[in-house]
Amino acid sequence: MFVLPIILYTENRPTETDFFISLFVCIPLAIFCILGWFGTYYVVMDTELKVYGGFIPMGKIDISTITSIRRTNNPLSAPALSFKRLEITYGKWEMALVSPENETYFVQLLKEKNPHIVLDDKLR
């Protein structure tokens, strides 16, 4: 993230333009990363699970369509802040990766709303 200022200031005489370019690239990137880190959360409603990644709503999952939940270390990009993730399979072929702070409570809430969810052996 801070490579650009280093590259710009390794030249002989950095200009004011170099400073402003690095400022307008690094600060928004840092803000975006911070918002993504502190703004990732999941909301279990009566009939749906809402997934937020940063300040962006990532989607809604109808809880009645969830077929299984299992632990995974899948490194795919997802609104999950850890590689210790839960893979939620829903619909016909859809899948969502999440990493709730309290996995046990999160799974319990979903299981209460849809008792037909199949759990991985590690989650029981």
N, C-alpha and C positions, 0 to 999 in steps of 0.2 A: 504494500500500500504506500510505503514511503520511498519507493524506488525512484519515482519521478523526480522529487526534489534532489536526490543524490545525483542522478544523471545530469540534471540541469545545472547543478552547482559544481560539477567537476570540471567544467570548462574554465577558461582563464578568467573572464569577467562576466559574472552573471548580470543580466539586465533586469530592469524592473518588470519587464514582460515575462521573463522566466519565473520570477517570484509569483506573479499573479496567476500564471498558468498552473504552477504547482499548487498554489493555494486553492484554486477553484476546482482542481481535480481531487486532491487528497481530502479536503474537508468534507465535501459531499459523500465521497466514498466511505469515510470513517463514520459519518452520520448514518448512512445506509446500513453499515455493518452493525452499529450499536442498536438501531431500531429493529433489525432482524433478530438480534440476540435477545433483547429484552421484550420484544413484542410477539414472540411466538407462544401461542397458547391454543387450547382446545376447549370448546364449550359443549357439554352434553345437555341437549334440550330434551323435551318429551319424546319427539319422534326423529330427531336428527342430531348428528354430530357436526359441529362447525369447526373448521380448521383455519387458523390464522397464522400467517408467516410474516412477522414484522407488522407493518401497517396494512398489509394486503390480505383480504379474505381469500384463502386458497380454495375453498369449496365447502360443500355440504354433503354429508353422507346420510342417507336414510337408514336409520338404525335397524329397521326391519329387513333390510337387504344385506346386512352383514352376515357372512357365512362362517368366518373363522378369524381368530386372532392368534398370532404366534410371535415369539421372540425372534429377532434377526439382527445381524450386524451388516446388513445391506448398505453399501456406501452410496447408493443412488441419491441424487439431490432431492431433498424433501424438507418440509417444515418441521424438522426434528433437530434438536441441538446436540444430540449425542449419537454415537454409533450403536449404542444399546437401544434398539428401537423395537417397536411393535409393528408388525405388518398386519394391517386390517384388510381382509379380502371381502369385497362386497359386490353386489350386482352380478353380472355374468362373468366379467373378466377384470374388473377394476381392482386396484390395490392402492392403499395409502400407507405411508410410513410416518409414524408419530413417535415421540419420546416424552410421554407425560412424566412429570416429576414424581408422582405417586402412582406407579403402574398398577398396583393391587387395587386401589380405590377406583381408578379409571376403568379397569376391566370389570370390576364389580358393578359399577354403574351401567355399563353397556350390557352386561349379562342380565341385570335386573329388567332392563327395557326389552331385551330380546333373549329369552332363555334358550333359543335354538343355536346360539353361537357356539361353535366348536372351538375349544381352547387347546393350545399346545400343552403338552405334559408339564412343561416348565412353569406354566402359569396357573396350574390348578392348586 
